[in-house]
Amino acid sequence: MRSHCAMILTLFTLLGILLPGAPAGAAPGIEPISETAATEIPAVSFGPGEKMVYKIGYGLVNAGEGVLELIGTTEYQGHLCYHVQSRANSNRFFSSIYKVRDKVVSYFDVHTLYSRYFYKRLREGDYKKTVEISFDHEAELARYADGNVYETVRGVQDVLSAFYYVRIQDLGEGDVFELPAHSSRKTYNLKVYVRGKETVKVEAGTFDCYRVEPIMQGEGLFKHEGKLTLFVTDDQYRVPVLIKTKVPVGSIDVELKEYHPGRPLNPKP
């Protein structure tokens, strides 16, 4: 019961909860930004104040709401970082069956866009879990708050910062790219396919979108194509307006309700 409901209610921790797979080596397809060369802030279309509000539906049932927000910037271990937070809450009806109050935080470097810090607090029914990770890119290590340390790769993303890293890519129909992502004490290659373009209508409006499918290399939920599909706007903002996934007991749709643009530190032309 817990695993199914976690998939239903947890918007931007879908990857983090369900990422079994093969460990990654180097990840071809996206050239990491050199830390020594990154002295300027890359031009991006997101910035402090950006907020996305989503409706989470399980079949015909409105199960709750998810919010993804770029709160601002913060200093972490000498690095200026974007501070991003996602929250997923079940609504009153669904909470009577299975209450969810999840929170995920990511600090990712404003210069390199590497993840520096990740925090996940899950409160799902009787299930409780807290994860805290600090990423050391120079040593290629992921340091957990419980004292465990795991090897990773330079330029690794957490499951939240990866969404923002994908958003800065130049997308085109038929494109394929990869990036390293760390979750559940392992690092994986996340392969992203740009399948085509579609017009998508959601509560927030009607948008021309790219249809994007992330697929894990290795065993696991995202090994096979079509398990998870994201529709991101075909504009400079690359906003995910619809996320669709199939689960053993039905399907989940995550639909954009509201979008509030932020104030980019270095606006993209």
Secondary structure by P-SEA (a helix, b strand, c coil): caaaaaaacccccccccccbbbbbcccccccccccccccccccccccccbbbbbbbbccccccbbbbbbccbbbbcccbbbbbbbbbbbbcaaaaacbbbbbbbbbbbbcccccccbbbbbbbcccbbbbbbbbbbccccbbbccccbbbbbbcccccccaaaaaaaaccccccccbbbbbbcccbbbbbbbbbcbbbbbbccccccbbbbbbbbbcccccccccccbbbbbbccccccccbbbbbccccbbbbbbcbbbbbbbccccc
